[in-house]
Amino acid sequence: MTSHASLSMRDIIEALKADTDQFRDGAEQNDDLTMLAFRIINRQ
């Protein structure tokens, strides 16, 4: 995740999807995939 920290939320989701696809290494996806991304803003 830290390698994607500077990206927009949409780009983080796309990068994680690409990482997941690469991890599957061509194996068929046999279940749904749901991703949520939140950016925490420190309000002190």
C-alpha positions as CSV (number, residue, x, y, z in Angstrom):
1,M,0.0,0.0,0.0
2,T,2.7,2.5,0.8
3,S,3.9,2.2,-2.9
4,H,0.5,3.6,-3.9
5,A,0.0,6.2,-1.2
6,S,0.5,9.2,-3.4
7,L,-2.1,8.1,-5.9
8,S,-5.7,9.2,-6.1
9,M,-8.3,6.9,-4.6
10,R,-9.4,5.7,-8.1
11,D,-5.8,5.1,-9.1
12,I,-5.2,3.1,-5.8
13,I,-8.1,0.9,-6.6
14,E,-6.9,0.3,-10.2
15,A,-3.3,-0.4,-8.9
16,L,-4.6,-2.9,-6.3
17,K,-6.8,-4.6,-9.0
18,A,-3.7,-4.9,-11.2
19,D,-1.7,-6.3,-8.3
20,T,-4.5,-8.8,-7.6
21,D,-4.6,-9.9,-11.3
22,Q,-0.9,-10.3,-11.3
23,F,-1.0,-12.4,-8.1
24,R,-3.7,-14.7,-9.6
25,D,-1.3,-15.4,-12.5
26,G,-4.0,-16.2,-15.0
27,A,-6.1,-18.3,-12.6
28,E,-9.9,-17.8,-13.1
29,Q,-11.5,-15.4,-10.6
30,N,-14.1,-17.6,-8.8
31,D,-15.7,-15.0,-6.5
32,D,-16.7,-11.3,-6.4
33,L,-14.0,-8.7,-5.6
34,T,-15.0,-5.6,-3.7
35,M,-12.6,-2.8,-2.8
36,L,-13.0,0.3,-0.8
37,A,-10.4,3.1,-0.4
38,F,-10.4,5.7,2.3
39,R,-8.0,8.6,2.7
40,I,-7.5,9.6,6.3
41,I,-7.0,13.3,6.8
42,N,-5.4,14.2,10.1
43,R,-7.5,17.1,11.4
44,Q,-5.7,18.4,14.5
